Amino acid sequence: MASVWVGPRGTIKDYPGFSPAVDAEAIRKAIRGIGTDEKALISILTERSNAQRQLIAKEYQATYEQELKDDLKGDLSGHFEHIMVALVTAPALFDAKQLKKSMKGTGTDEDTLIEILTTRTSRQMKEITQAYYTVYKKSLGDDISSETSGDFRKALLTLADGRRDESLKVDEHLAKKDAVLYNAGENKWGTDEDKFTEILCLRSFPQLKLTFDEYRNISQKDIEDSIKGELSGHFEDLLLAIVHCTRNTPAFLAGRLYQSLKGAGTDEFTLNRIMVSRSETDLLDIRHEFKKNYGYSLYSAIQSDTSGDYRAVLLKICGGDD
């Protein structure tokens, strides 16, 4: 089951010689002692994979009849608390909660909706929608429907369905056909969005890459330029995000991290989400893209922008300087 959340380019791996009982006891001591032993908590939780943390939480519950996440919440505070709770949350549930948060209260956080829905695989989306329904007794689709509208809503719903083709095989004939449609559509954007949306939301990434190449051959321009020229608002942002992820998902996420760390104030909601959710898939690639595109390391950006125990956790997840 866990495999859909684990990739080869993460910074966090399974801890060898893992014992949930030993860890649960050490965590209990760290929380229950006089003054919390944050160092112990950080070193245990950042050096175990998510699957292992789930086993620790299970053991903790069985032994102490208390939820690990509730004890962490009761004992820690602020951004440090948020990221430690995130670490002990199962990935699908974590994403479901992030999606809910982005649609709660006044105003919708469209950038977060876009980020999660464009970077998760079909199999991950299936698990997220399931987790969402289990916790909120409402379907993710219903909530997206009531918080968004128009073409933007249609595209998000298609992505939330988790129907994107995941095969690595590409069909050149189809790529040409789709590219021609986009090219002809230049004057039809605004009337025929459904077809464009469908292609971007359902074709595999390798297939889309080929389609964008074909498009460039036919029209002499990049698909990004056409999207920017013809569309606007959140719908434009979403389609551009899909194109960016098709070309390079780690670079897209590095861009999101860069935005979350630059300027006055830090967007911890985004920073925590990307660091935690990509720590076992592609954080090494994200680090590489960050350094390549912004000229300094993700590690140094976190170091200068955060502090205390919160910074210590982030740096451990980051896993090294570049």
Disulfide bonds with the S-S distance in Angstrom:
none
